[in-house]
Structures are given as C-alpha cells and as structure tokens.
Amino acid sequence: MPCDDLNQRPRPARRLCALALLAALSAVGADLSGKWQGTIPGRDGNQREVRFQFEAKGDRLTGKMLGPAGDSIAIAEGKLHAQGLSFKVTLQFNGSPLSLFYTGNFDGEQLRLKMQREGAPRATELLLKKAGS
C-alpha cells in the first residue's frame, strides 16, 4: 500500500505508513551513527581528508565535523528524511562565518554527500565510508 497521499487513506492506513516511515528512519539512524571519513579535493588539486561523527535519533541528526588537529565543529540543522539527510556546518574564515550545506544519501556502507558553500553556484561531491570498515 503506497503512502503517497495519506489524506486519501483510511486512518489505519495512515498510522501504518507513519509507523513504517519511523521504523525506516530509526534503522537508517542506527547505521549512520558513528565516525565517517573520506576525501575532498583541495584548491591545490590534492585530496584532503574529511571526517564526521554523527549521532542519529529518529529524524534528527547531530554530530560534528572533525579537524586534523583534533578540533571539531558542531553540525546544525541535521535532518534525516525519506530522500536522505541534510545538515549545515559553519566555519570561521578570515573572521567571518562561512556556511557549508550538506545533502546526501546513505546506503548502509557509504555516505554520498554534496557540499555547497553558501552563495556558491556548484556543489562538491564526497564519498564517505564508516571509519574502521
């Protein structure tokens, strides 16, 4: 039974669809929680390591981006939804805030993200794998 138009479905069908969505988000969240790492192209053409630590609960995503020197920046506006996930990281660059917006999909073993700098016309793609796998 599709969950496309919940307003047209009888009440039990709406409950069933809502429970199925909640169960799916919980399963994704359980697998998404933990440390993830990958690389991103730098301005000089060399690859730069990027690492995140996520904690997923229901449809909320929290965590931090981990820096090379052990520093970290909290992620904000983290969400899990049927289409994937999204979050924002705000860095300080030359004394001014710089927001990076991330959207992506998770398939259980890989996390494919698109990172777009605030005001930039294009996004950069990242492929992350769970640390230790």
C-alpha positions, 0 to 999 in steps of 0.5 A: 500500500503506497503512502503517497497521499495519506489524506486519501487513506483510511486512518489505519492506513495512515498510522501504518505508513507513519509507523513504517516511515519511523521504523525506516528512519530509526534503522537508517539512524542506527547505521549512520551513527558513528565516525565517517571519513573520506576525501575532498579535493583541495584548491591545490588539486590534492585530496584532503581528508574529511571526517564526521561523527554523527549521532542519529535519533529518529529524524534528527541528526547531530554530530560534528565535523572533525579537524586534523588537529583534533578540533571539531565543529558542531553540525546544525540543522541535521535532518534525516528524511525519506530522500536522505539527510541534510545538515549545515556546518559553519566555519570561521574564515578570515573572521567571518562565518562561512556556511557549508550545506550538506545533502546526501544519501546513505546506503548502509556502507557509504555516505554520498554527500554534496557540499555547497558553500553558501552563495556558491553556484556548484556543489562538491561531491564526497564519498564517505565510508564508516571509519574502521570498515 
